[in-house]
Amino acid sequence: MRTMRLFYKSLIITLAMAFFVSSLPPEADARIEAIKGKKYKLTKRHGPWMIMVASLRDIPESRRSKGLSAQEAADELVYELRKRGIPAYTFSQESVIQRFNTLDRLGREERRSYAAQRAMISVIAGNYSDSEDDVAQKTLKYLKKFQPKVLTENGVYNKTPGQPGPLSGAFLTINPLLSPQEVAQRKQDPLIAKLNSGIEYSLLKNKGKYSLVVASFYGNSVTKTATSRFQNASETLKISNALDQAAENAWSLAKALRNAKSYGFPASAPQNIDAYILHEKYRSVVTVGSFDSPNDPRLVEYAKLFGAKMKKHPETGVESMTAEYFVIPGKTPQSPPVASWVFDPKPTLIRNPKAK
């Protein structure tokens, strides 16, 4: 009997835990900061797809009584959502006043104005790559049924027909601070995210908007054919995937650049260089630097350092455009190089993808 009681007790606890987990929003396992009183404002870094949770506005002063302002209620709602693992932000929509000329009853011209858009504080949540994102859809469904204390217990929300909950009108939209063109640029290929997840020196961890591609490593896959089984043992086809080698070369170069000073690179003024890796479908690239603008003057310096230059051939003396390279020398002048890499003749600017 004691064994059966322990079994049922364990079962009840398990079911309770299962119910608790199922009641959490899809993003509840994420480590989202939630500090009461802190402002979490929407920026262009968020999104590009998000959930419009709610829009709040202050009532006229003549009807206003004690209670939370629209801004205070929005901040509290953001805090409630963040405690549940949902990244939420506030966005201020300023009043838009339209003015126009008209005539009064006596035919005299007068200037009138009206509020085309009232000032509102919106609460927007989530950071999704597109509107079909699975987490986005599940979070939206959760929010439509969510009953936030700040709206239900403070009398901010009045029940209306067709809208049973304060957030049942939530919907997916793009970040209002981004243009459609910017949203299209930021859409990330799921394969790219998978290839670069958790790797050392990943470009996804670069905090800038841009970086400079200085080296590219391409791969070609070799596939074993059905006829290869008829080959002799001594003629066994060696199977390799050059993409793996490309990834390895990119990682080795990025690591070397981050320790370039110890190898005397560049020769003019040795310095460690902030290098990153991005694995794409058919190549792996190494980038340098973190820039917020394509006009950053440091880009010109890096382009000159890594780009091809006119150099004389050591034997013929004829000048030609020659790619730059990075060599880690052997222990002695007679020893072969430990490693060497050739940079792209013309470095190219890349917009940094972001981790989701």
Disulfide bonds with the S-S distance in Angstrom:
none
